[in-house]
Amino acid sequence: MNTQRGIGARSDVMVHTLLDEAVAQAADAWAVRDAAGRWTYRQLDDHSHAFAAWLAARGIRRGERILVQVPSTRELVALFYGAARHGAVLVPVNTGMKDYHLRSVTENSEPALVVVPRDAVERIGALADAPVLALETLWDEVTGLRERGARGPLTRESADDIAVLVYTSGSTAAPKAVVCPHGRMVFASEAIQLELGYRPDDVVFCRFPISWDYGLYKILLATLGRSELVLADGESDLVLLERIRECGATVVPIVPSLAAMICALAEREPYTRADGPSRVRMFTNTGAALPKTTADGLRAAFPGVAVVRQFGQTECKRISVLPPEFEDSKGGSVGRPLPGTRVRVLGEDGSELPTGVTGEIVVEGPHVMPGYWRAPEVTARTFRTTPGGEPRLHTGDFGHLDEDGFLYYEGRRDDMFKRRGVRMSTIEIEAAATDIPGVRAAVAVPPEGTRDLAVFVEGEIAPHTVLRELSLRLELAKVPAACQVLDELPLTQHGKHDRKQLTRLLEGTPR
């Protein structure tokens, strides 16, 4: 079965055009805020033009990559829009990415310039062949250009030009980059906006880094809504409710772990305001399924709030959204497809399956990205075309559609999984483990139910040493909660590591 809804979004527009339109309509409205201050849309626009001029003066050419590993602040938002204006490709990297993966990212993206905080210049310089510049130095120069009203030269533009490379875990040990062209990012953003409806009076509290597409697209959604974006990545969990209250947040994007944290804090310190009830009107969830008890806890803590479930992948940004009015009647669903997109459910032979029958979720539409950067083989497996030549994404996720076109997700049948809202693979965890001296082989067992992520290794090494070394190679969310060292890892009859037998060994392991 397939389903499609009417088109209401553009796919022929540049990313920075959205900022141009916002300035034309709401130049003096607040655009972005961080711990150090806030900018209006006019100020953000001026800074983006100044950065575009800086790139031109430095000789950065259209299509060259700018890798940035810096905190999510107003400056990074300006770099995003400024790079888009100039025709450069922004490569935002999580500040938590360790050198083990960062080295492969720099080799794969081949940036013309790397931007990091001043205290990281020497360390990153040893990993990258490109010039490495301190953000503080760059920003001093950009500020000077802005004060002089600098504007970069007009560049030849195409909506098919790449705006961003978003690195995400994949079916290989090294991160791979989803190619995100201007037009497809704009289409995805406008289609999501048609469902979520950000407004000029909204304050969007973003807890997620811009290096993650969930955080990155908040820039575009806030711009479309003429809303203010509050960047709160790095804020202490202990002051989470206080920051939401202080900034007057009305929209709070969440993943289940963050939602659970908010509920726990609200139980200890009810969310109240001296001047009236909570201003939060909407929570939007993605990353993993939000438990009903957690959604109910949010509604109890924030009376009248809407909790909106979303489902998607970086490879197309968003697949479906469940409007709040369907929460009761379609509570088990991950929503209906975005406007202008189509979802099909296919069998193993590629045929479309009828209503209610489980198969692979396949997505079609102008939001499907063209592939992975410099990874033709994995691109060919995931990104295909319809008989009519339209882009088609084979998600690797499985589910079914109901008679009303609502999608129900039923899991993934490969090595990918999500933990703490972060998508990852057993392969990259195992590759990091086998990089540790003393480890001969490794098998990662994904979390399930109350059992957390674990890793088994073969070798002469202490479990705590393995976990410590993994923490030096992987982001925190990807570090297993437990490690067991075996003399030999069990094998199947075909000579592969027997993950099922190892899973049985973990039964009863506490979370």
RODO-2510 file (C-alpha; in nm, 4 decimals, decimal comma):
residues 511
     n   res          X          Y          Z
     1     m     0,0000     0,0000     0,0000
     2     n     0,1114     0,3593    -0,0570
     3     t    -0,0160     0,6966     0,0469
     4     q     0,0513     1,0522    -0,0683
     5     r    -0,0682     1,3947     0,0431
     6     g    -0,0846     1,7228    -0,1467
     7     i     0,2254     1,9315    -0,2066
     8     g     0,2564     2,2540    -0,0084
     9     a     0,6326     2,3053     0,0074
    10     r     0,8983     2,4362    -0,2324
    11     s     1,1935     2,2400    -0,3649
    12     d     1,3494     2,5102    -0,5858
    13     v     1,4564     2,7534    -0,3128
    14     m     1,7956     2,8104    -0,1510
    15     v     1,8436     2,7670     0,2236
    16     h     1,9474     3,1305     0,2767
    17     t     1,6399     3,2496     0,0869
    18     l     1,4389     3,1528     0,3950
    19     l     1,6439     3,4002     0,5996
    20     d     1,6030     3,6666     0,3301
    21     e     1,2252     3,6223     0,3467
    22     a     1,2254     3,6398     0,7260
    23     v     1,4242     3,9644     0,7188
    24     a     1,1815     4,1129     0,4674
    25     q     0,8872     4,0356     0,6967
    26     a     1,0270     4,0499     1,0509
    27     a     1,3715     4,2111     1,0488
    28     d     1,3530     4,3336     1,4076
    29     a     1,1996     4,0202     1,5568
    30     w     1,4272     3,8098     1,7759
    31     a     1,5854     3,5291     1,5749
    32     v     1,8346     3,3407     1,7907
    33     r     1,9522     3,3424     2,1511
    34     d     2,2270     3,1662     2,3412
    35     a     2,3828     3,2015     2,6851
    36     a     2,5797     3,5086     2,5719
    37     g     2,3029     3,7116     2,4080
    38     r     2,0496     3,7322     2,1272
    39     w     2,0179     3,8616     1,7707
    40     t     1,7317     3,9872     1,5619
    41     y     1,6763     3,8500     1,2128
    42     r     1,8448     4,1641     1,0755
    43     q     2,1525     4,1056     1,2923
    44     l     2,1688     3,7367     1,2008
    45     d     2,1401     3,8309     0,8348
    46     d     2,4208     4,0874     0,8630
    47     h     2,6497     3,8339     1,0272
    48     s     2,5729     3,5727     0,7612
    49     h     2,6602     3,8197     0,4847
    50     a     2,9821     3,9105     0,6644
    51     f     3,0834     3,5445     0,6870
    52     a     3,0067     3,4991     0,3175
    53     a     3,2369     3,7946     0,2473
    54     w     3,5030     3,6402     0,4727
    55     l     3,4861     3,3117     0,2788
    56     a     3,5211     3,4989    -0,0504
    57     a     3,8213     3,6918     0,0778
    58     r     3,9841     3,3684     0,1901
    59     g     3,9393     3,2138    -0,1534
    60     i     3,6930     2,9416    -0,0558
    61     r     3,5243     2,8192    -0,3728
    62     r     3,1715     2,7056    -0,4423
    63     g     3,1194     2,3475    -0,3298
    64     e     3,4222     2,3348    -0,0985
    65     r     3,3612     2,1979     0,2487
    66     i     3,3934     2,3916     0,5745
    67     l     3,4176     2,1519     0,8693
    68     v     3,3154     2,3052     1,2022
    69     q     3,3427     2,1386     1,5409
    70     v     3,2256     2,4149     1,7707
    71     p     2,9490     2,4573     2,0311
    72     s     2,5972     2,5373     1,9116
    73     t     2,5864     2,9158     1,9477
    74     r     2,4596     3,2167     1,7499
    75     e     2,7900     3,2244     1,5656
    76     l     2,7343     2,8729     1,4301
    77     v     2,3895     2,9736     1,3009
    78     a     2,5524     3,2649     1,1161
    79     l     2,8186     3,0306     0,9756
    80     f     2,5432     2,8006     0,8497
    81     y     2,3587     3,0745     0,6623
    82     g     2,6787     3,2471     0,5492
    83     a     2,8268     2,9303     0,4035
    84     a     2,4993     2,8714     0,2190
    85     r     2,5121     3,2238     0,0747
    86     h     2,8636     3,1746    -0,0520
    87     g     2,7928     2,8322    -0,2012
    88     a     3,0202     2,6485     0,0402
    89     v     2,9190     2,3237     0,2104
    90     l     2,8964     2,3270     0,5885
    91     v     3,0083     2,0102     0,7678
    92     p     2,8948     2,0460     1,1314
    93     v     3,0535     1,7874     1,3610
    94     n     2,9439     1,7065     1,7125
    95     t     3,1799     1,8477     1,9737
    96     g     3,1655     1,5058     2,1412
    97     m     3,3094     1,3240     1,8386
    98     k     3,6449     1,1786     1,9359
    99     d     3,9603     1,1814     1,7245
   100     y     3,9035     0,8153     1,6345
   101     h     3,6013     0,9090     1,4186
   102     l     3,6984     1,2676     1,3429
   103     r     4,0008     1,1482     1,1510
   104     s     3,7820     0,9474     0,9131
   105     v     3,5387     1,2396     0,8762
   106     t     3,8154     1,4781     0,7710
   107     e     3,9566     1,2206     0,5289
   108     n     3,6135     1,1628     0,3761
   109     s     3,4954     1,5249     0,3534
   110     e     3,8333     1,6748     0,2527
   111     p     3,7514     2,0197     0,3919
   112     a     3,9115     2,3347     0,2600
   113     l     3,8974     2,4751     0,6129
   114     v     3,8412     2,3414     0,9652
   115     v     3,7024     2,5660     1,2399
   116     v     3,7381     2,4682     1,6064
   117     p     3,7724     2,6460     1,9427
   118     r     4,1143     2,7960     2,0073
   119     d     4,2167     2,5284     2,2592
   120     a     4,1563     2,2520     2,0011
   121     v     4,3539     2,3978     1,7082
   122     e     4,6778     2,2113     1,7749
   123     r     4,5087     1,8762     1,8394
   124     i     4,2816     1,8934     1,5324
   125     g     4,5696     2,0211     1,3225
   126     a     4,7365     1,6836     1,3686
   127     l     4,4309     1,5096     1,2186
   128     a     4,3467     1,7277     0,9192
   129     d     4,5416     1,8199     0,6091
   130     a     4,3375     2,1401     0,5710
   131     p     4,4087     2,4704     0,7488
   132     v     4,2664     2,4712     1,1036
   133     l     4,1449     2,8045     1,2380
   134     a     4,0228     2,9093     1,5814
   135     l     3,6595     3,0187     1,5887
   136     e     3,7570     3,3143     1,8059
   137     t     4,0019     3,4425     1,5438
   138     l     3,7573     3,3879     1,2590
   139     w     3,4787     3,5638     1,4459
   140     d     3,6893     3,8698     1,5235
   141     e     3,7497     3,9073     1,1501
   142     v     3,3838     3,8464     1,0617
   143     t     3,2752     4,1062     1,3177
   144     g     3,5057     4,3611     1,1574
   145     l     3,3581     4,2892     0,8152
   146     r     3,0070     4,3195     0,9527
   147     e     3,0854     4,6595     1,1036
   148     r     3,1930     4,7729     0,7584
   149     g     2,8735     4,6373     0,6024
   150     a     3,0572     4,3776     0,3963
   151     r     2,8660     4,1572     0,1543
   152     g     3,0010     3,8623    -0,0350
   153     p     2,9877     3,8593    -0,4156
   154     l     2,6807     3,7099    -0,5806
   155     t     2,7340     3,3421    -0,6533
   156     r     2,5795     3,1198    -0,9156
   157     e     2,3035     2,9303    -0,7364
   158     s     2,1168     2,6066    -0,7875
   159     a     1,8747     2,4360    -0,5504
   160     d     2,0651     2,1164    -0,6295
   161     d     2,3828     2,2595    -0,4757
   162     i     2,4857     2,0880    -0,1530
   163     a     2,4227     2,2976     0,1580
   164     v     2,5297     2,0580     0,4341
   165     l     2,6926     1,7213     0,4878
   166     v     2,5373     1,5573     0,7932
   167     y     2,7526     1,2765     0,9297
   168     t     2,5567     0,9926     1,0811
   169     s     2,6281     0,6375     1,1883
   170     g     2,5777     0,3802     0,9198
   171     s     2,6389     0,0228     0,8207
   172     t     3,0158     0,0715     0,8301
   173     a     3,2496     0,1447     1,1181
   174     a     3,3188     0,5012     1,0062
   175     p     3,0497     0,7728     1,0071
   176     k     2,9013     0,8460     0,6664
   177     a     2,7608     1,1758     0,5415
   178     v     2,4116     1,2347     0,4097
   179     v     2,4276     1,4815     0,1200
   180     c     2,1742     1,7594     0,1866
   181     p     2,1061     1,9936    -0,1098
   182     h     1,9419     2,3328    -0,0601
   183     g     1,6124     2,2517    -0,2308
   184     r     1,5554     1,9244    -0,0508
   185     m     1,6315     2,0789     0,2879
   186     v     1,3876     2,3610     0,2164
   187     f     1,1167     2,1209     0,1014
   188     a     1,1555     1,9053     0,4133
   189     s     1,1498     2,2105     0,6398
   190     e     0,8424     2,3637     0,4802
   191     a     0,6581     2,0306     0,4806
   192     i     0,7313     1,9874     0,8526
   193     q     0,6260     2,3468     0,9154
   194     l     0,2893     2,2740     0,7499
   195     e     0,2344     2,0090     1,0172
   196     l     0,3878     2,1769     1,3239
   197     g     0,2961     2,5379     1,2573
   198     y     0,5717     2,7384     1,4263
   199     r     0,4483     3,0954     1,4910
   200     p     0,6018     3,4450     1,5257
   201     d     0,5261     3,4391     1,8991
   202     d     0,7001     3,1046     1,9507
   203     v     1,0220     3,0598     2,1458
   204     v     1,1820     2,7290     2,0448
   205     f     1,3998     2,5754     2,3158
   206     c     1,6598     2,3590     2,1408
   207     r     1,8577     2,1270     2,3627
   208     f     2,0266     1,9491     2,0712
   209     p     2,3503     2,0286     1,8883
   210     i     2,3326     2,1769     1,5395
   211     s     2,5572     1,8927     1,4244
   212     w     2,2562     1,6618     1,4648
   213     d     1,9911     1,7148     1,1992
   214     y     1,7250     1,7502     1,4706
   215     g     1,9060     2,0601     1,5931
   216     l     2,0090     2,1798     1,2479
   217     y     1,6548     2,1875     1,1123
   218     k     1,5360     2,3869     1,4127
   219     i     1,7234     2,6787     1,2569
   220     l     1,5164     2,6485     0,9391
   221     l     1,1865     2,5808     1,1162
   222     a     1,2306     2,8798     1,3477
   223     t     1,3147     3,0973     1,0480
   224     l     1,0035     2,9788     0,8639
   225     g     0,7896     3,0569     1,1685
   226     r     0,9635     3,3925     1,2317
   227     s     1,0177     3,2411     1,5767
   228     e     1,3039     3,2832     1,8213
   229     l     1,5431     2,9900     1,8560
   230     v     1,7041     2,9385     2,1968
   231     l     2,0223     2,7303     2,1765
   232     a     2,0609     2,5376     2,5015
   233     d     2,2995     2,2566     2,4088
   234     g     2,5417     2,2139     2,6960
   235     e     2,3103     2,3538     2,9633
   236     s     2,3107     2,1581     3,2894
   237     d     2,0250     1,9139     3,3362
   238     l     1,9714     2,0584     3,6825
   239     v     1,8608     2,3951     3,5446
   240     l     1,6592     2,2593     3,2533
   241     l     1,3156     2,3593     3,3799
   242     e     1,4496     2,6915     3,5023
   243     r     1,5898     2,7719     3,1568
   244     i     1,2650     2,6712     2,9847
   245     r     1,0799     2,9003     3,2227
   246     e     1,3237     3,1916     3,1996
   247     c     1,3298     3,2090     2,8215
   248     g     0,9525     3,1766     2,7911
   249     a     0,9749     2,8658     2,5747
   250     t     0,6607     2,7693     2,3866
   251     v     0,7999     2,4836     2,1736
   252     v     1,0363     2,2209     2,3169
   253     p     1,1833     1,9529     2,0849
   254     i     1,2557     1,6321     2,2789
   255     v     1,3771     1,2756     2,2565
   256     p     1,2470     1,0195     2,5068
   257     s     1,5427     1,0490     2,7447
   258     l     1,5084     1,4278     2,7586
   259     a     1,1323     1,3976     2,8071
   260     a     1,1874     1,1587     3,0975
   261     m     1,4325     1,4055     3,2507
   262     i     1,1797     1,6890     3,2221
   263     c     0,9114     1,4742     3,3850
   264     a     1,1427     1,3793     3,6715
   265     l     1,2392     1,7416     3,7326
   266     a     0,8758     1,8512     3,7178
   267     e     0,7827     1,5970     3,9849
   268     r     1,0374     1,7501     4,2203
   269     e     0,9745     2,1094     4,1162
   270     p     0,6333     2,1674     3,9565
   271     y     0,6535     2,3947     3,6537
   272     t     0,4729     2,7088     3,7699
   273     r     0,5067     3,0752     3,6920
   274     a     0,4303     3,3714     3,9114
   275     d     0,2647     3,5440     3,6170
   276     g     0,0460     3,2529     3,5093
   277     p     0,0537     2,9007     3,3679
   278     s     0,3259     2,7451     3,1575
   279     r     0,3849     2,9009     2,8147
   280     v     0,4923     2,5700     2,6615
   281     r     0,2313     2,4752     2,4021
   282     m     0,4054     2,1923     2,2161
   283     f     0,6625     1,9170     2,2655
   284     t     0,7870     1,7479     1,9474
   285     n     0,9450     1,4038     1,9800
   286     t     1,1755     1,2070     1,7533
   287     g     1,4801     0,9811     1,7862
   288     a     1,2844     0,6870     1,9304
   289     a     0,9297     0,6012     2,0301
   290     l     0,8007     0,8119     2,3190
   291     p     0,6457     0,5912     2,5902
   292     k     0,2838     0,6717     2,6690
   293     t     0,3650     0,7163     3,0379
   294     t     0,6228     0,9818     2,9494
   295     a     0,3840     1,1640     2,7146
   296     d     0,1200     1,1573     2,9874
   297     g     0,3754     1,2912     3,2350
   298     l     0,4486     1,5875     3,0071
   299     r     0,0785     1,6654     2,9743
   300     a     0,0378     1,6512     3,3514
   301     a     0,3349     1,8808     3,4137
   302     f     0,2385     2,1249     3,1355
   303     p    -0,1427     2,1473     3,1291
   304     g    -0,2858     2,1913     2,7815
   305     v     0,0392     2,1074     2,6028
   306     a     0,0413     1,9125     2,2743
   307     v     0,2835     1,6209     2,2447
   308     v     0,3610     1,5590     1,8775
   309     r     0,5220     1,2329     1,7655
   310     q     0,7476     1,2346     1,4589
   311     f     0,9281     0,9655     1,2629
   312     g     1,2105     0,9983     1,0141
   313     q     1,5699     0,9546     0,9087
   314     t     1,8421     1,2015     0,8220
   315     e     1,8278     1,0597     0,4698
   316     c     1,4924     1,2349     0,4159
   317     k     1,4750     1,4357     0,7370
   318     r     1,1173     1,3456     0,8275
   319     i     0,8811     1,0718     0,7098
   320     s     0,5675     1,1301     0,9134
   321     v     0,4108     1,3414     1,1871
   322     l     0,1202     1,2423     1,4131
   323     p    -0,1017     1,5480     1,4710
   324     p    -0,2160     1,5780     1,8352
   325     e    -0,5825     1,5402     1,7412
   326     f    -0,5099     1,1805     1,6378
   327     e    -0,3306     1,0876     1,9599
   328     d    -0,6268     0,8849     2,0902
   329     s    -0,7526     0,7288     1,7680
   330     k    -0,4074     0,6594     1,6186
   331     g    -0,1985     0,6398     1,9329
   332     g     0,0148     0,3507     1,8116
   333     s     0,1003     0,5255     1,4863
   334     v     0,4039     0,7349     1,4002
   335     g     0,1787     0,9608     1,1945
   336     r     0,0865     1,0379     0,8385
   337     p     0,3369     1,1170     0,5626
   338     l     0,4514     1,4754     0,5174
   339     p     0,2607     1,6848     0,2638
   340     g     0,3953     1,6256    -0,0859
   341     t     0,5537     1,2917     0,0006
   342     r     0,4599     0,9275    -0,0391
   343     v     0,5147     0,6248     0,1827
   344     r     0,4979     0,2738     0,0419
   345     v     0,5257    -0,0592     0,2200
   346     l     0,7062    -0,3176     0,0065
   347     g     0,7541    -0,6913     0,0335
   348     e     1,0799    -0,8772    -0,0145
   349     d     1,0116    -0,9030    -0,3873
   350     g     0,9589    -0,5266    -0,4177
   351     s     0,5831    -0,5467    -0,4600
   352     e     0,3500    -0,3152    -0,2720
   353     l     0,1764    -0,4753     0,0228
   354     p    -0,1883    -0,4238     0,1187
   355     t    -0,3181    -0,2344     0,4206
   356     g    -0,2092    -0,3821     0,7521
   357     v     0,0657    -0,6043     0,6097
   358     t     0,4194    -0,5475     0,7377
   359     g     0,7011    -0,4753     0,4975
   360     e     0,9886    -0,2358     0,4386
   361     i     0,9023     0,1335     0,4675
   362     v     0,9977     0,3109     0,1453
   363     v     0,9754     0,6876     0,1057
   364     e     0,9361     0,8973    -0,2080
   365     g     0,9328     1,2733    -0,2520
   366     p     1,1389     1,5908    -0,2948
   367     h     1,2753     1,5529     0,0607
   368     v     1,4648     1,2308    -0,0206
   369     m     1,8334     1,3228    -0,0236
   370     p     2,0498     1,2134    -0,3195
   371     g     2,2783     0,9798    -0,1267
   372     y     2,5866     0,9505     0,0902
   373     w     2,8998     1,1523     0,0261
   374     r     3,1589     0,9496    -0,1637
   375     a     2,9943     0,6176    -0,0767
   376     p     2,8502     0,4878    -0,4052
   377     e     2,7926     0,1290    -0,2955
   378     v     2,5900     0,2050     0,0166
   379     t     2,4127     0,4852    -0,1707
   380     a     2,3026     0,2391    -0,4379
   381     r     2,1527     0,0106    -0,1747
   382     t     1,9609     0,2816     0,0087
   383     f     1,8768     0,5492    -0,2484
   384     r     1,6996     0,4284    -0,5593
   385     t     1,4519     0,5683    -0,8095
   386     t     1,0941     0,4925    -0,9010
   387     p     1,0107     0,3719    -1,2523
   388     g     0,9267     0,7365    -1,3238
   389     g     1,2713     0,8544    -1,2097
   390     e     1,1671     1,0043    -0,8753
   391     p     1,3981     0,9607    -0,5753
   392     r     1,3117     0,6697    -0,3466
   393     l     1,4576     0,5917    -0,0021
   394     h     1,4672     0,2329     0,1193
   395     t     1,4738     0,2975     0,4925
   396     g     1,5542    -0,0490     0,6244
   397     d     1,2709     0,0092     0,8732
   398     f     0,9653    -0,2118     0,8784
   399     g     0,6016    -0,1328     0,9434
   400     h     0,2570    -0,1083     0,7881
   401     l    -0,0023     0,1460     0,6801
   402     d    -0,3634     0,1500     0,7930
   403     e    -0,6710     0,2242     0,5851
   404     d    -0,6385     0,5971     0,6573
   405     g    -0,2771     0,6149     0,5430
   406     f    -0,1227     0,6336     0,8925
   407     l     0,2114     0,4620     0,9363
   408     y     0,2955     0,2103     1,2106
   409     y     0,6633     0,1400     1,2801
   410     e     0,7532    -0,2141     1,3837
   411     g     1,1302    -0,2153     1,4052
   412     r     1,4479    -0,2558     1,2083
   413     r     1,5944    -0,5794     1,0837
   414     d     1,9636    -0,5011     1,0734
   415     d     2,2352    -0,3831     1,3034
   416     m     2,1096    -0,0261     1,3471
   417     f     1,9473     0,0944     1,6665
   418     k     1,8874     0,4084     1,8676
   419     r     1,9964     0,4787     2,2227
   420     r     1,9346     0,8053     2,4075
   421     g     1,7962     0,9453     2,0838
   422     v     2,1204     0,8780     1,8958
   423     r     2,1272     0,6498     1,5943
   424     m     2,4190     0,4060     1,5944
   425     s     2,5293     0,0638     1,4733
   426     t     2,6794    -0,2418     1,6368
   427     i     2,9492    -0,2381     1,3690
   428     e     3,0975     0,0979     1,4683
   429     i     3,1002    -0,0002     1,8378
   430     e     3,2676    -0,3301     1,7561
   431     a     3,5222    -0,1558     1,5332
   432     a     3,6101     0,0852     1,8131
   433     a     3,6459    -0,2037     2,0585
   434     t     3,8784    -0,4002     1,8316
   435     d     4,0915    -0,0872     1,7965
   436     i     4,1826    -0,1288     2,1656
   437     p     4,5142    -0,3072     2,2299
   438     g     4,4455    -0,6467     2,3837
   439     v     4,1054    -0,6963     2,2206
   440     r     4,0980    -0,9653     1,9532
   441     a     3,7304    -0,9543     1,8667
   442     a     3,4146    -0,7824     1,9864
   443     v     3,0390    -0,8145     1,9608
   444     a     2,7973    -0,5399     2,0633
   445     v     2,4495    -0,6365     2,1829
   446     p     2,1907    -0,3592     2,1327
   447     p     1,9609    -0,2537     2,4174
   448     e     1,6185    -0,4096     2,4446
   449     g     1,3514    -0,3554     2,7047
   450     t     1,5221    -0,2873     3,0379
   451     r     1,8549    -0,4310     2,9198
   452     d     2,1093    -0,1671     2,8220
   453     l     2,3757    -0,1708     2,5517
   454     a     2,6557    -0,4197     2,6236
   455     v     2,9734    -0,5349     2,4549
   456     f     3,1505    -0,8725     2,4665
   457     v     3,5202    -0,8887     2,3872
   458     e     3,7724    -1,1650     2,3362
   459     g     4,1195    -1,1001     2,4742
   460     e     4,3342    -1,0405     2,7806
   461     i     4,1980    -0,7141     2,9161
   462     a     3,9848    -0,5949     3,2062
   463     p     3,6200    -0,4971     3,1339
   464     h     3,6606    -0,1531     3,2923
   465     t     3,9612    -0,0893     3,0684
   466     v     3,7526    -0,1664     2,7595
   467     l     3,4797     0,0750     2,8683
   468     r     3,7337     0,3448     2,9513
   469     e     3,9029     0,3085     2,6140
   470     l     3,5666     0,3136     2,4334
   471     s     3,4830     0,6407     2,6097
   472     l     3,7947     0,7861     2,4447
   473     r     3,6815     0,6709     2,1009
   474     l     3,3043     0,7128     2,0991
   475     e     3,0451     0,9704     2,1957
   476     l     2,8945     0,9133     2,5405
   477     a     2,5644     0,7721     2,4104
   478     k     2,7556     0,5043     2,2156
   479     v     2,9610     0,3765     2,5101
   480     p     2,8116     0,0474     2,6362
   481     a     2,6827     0,0253     2,9904
   482     a     2,8523    -0,3100     3,0472
   483     c     3,1390    -0,5203     2,9163
   484     q     3,2144    -0,8899     2,9533
   485     v     3,5469    -1,0460     2,8579
   486     l     3,5420    -1,4045     2,7268
   487     d     3,8224    -1,6415     2,6339
   488     e     3,6423    -1,7097     2,3069
   489     l     3,3340    -1,5537     2,1511
   490     p     3,0719    -1,8114     2,0500
   491     l     3,0221    -1,8741     1,6800
   492     t     2,7296    -1,9920     1,4695
   493     q     2,7501    -2,2907     1,2392
   494     h     2,8405    -2,0507     0,9631
   495     g     3,1367    -1,9156     1,1566
   496     k     2,9791    -1,5845     1,2505
   497     h     2,9652    -1,4424     1,6013
   498     d     2,6564    -1,5817     1,7731
   499     r     2,4845    -1,2649     1,8890
   500     k     2,1757    -1,4562     2,0049
   501     q     2,3786    -1,6723     2,2418
   502     l     2,5496    -1,3654     2,3823
   503     t     2,2138    -1,1978     2,4280
   504     r     2,0990    -1,4940     2,6362
   505     l     2,4028    -1,4438     2,8608
   506     l     2,2787    -1,0933     2,9339
   507     e     1,9328    -1,1944     3,0517
   508     g     1,8746    -1,0425     3,3917
   509     t     2,1467    -0,7773     3,3479
   510     p     2,0219    -0,4591     3,5198
   511     r     1,9696    -0,1452     3,3157
***
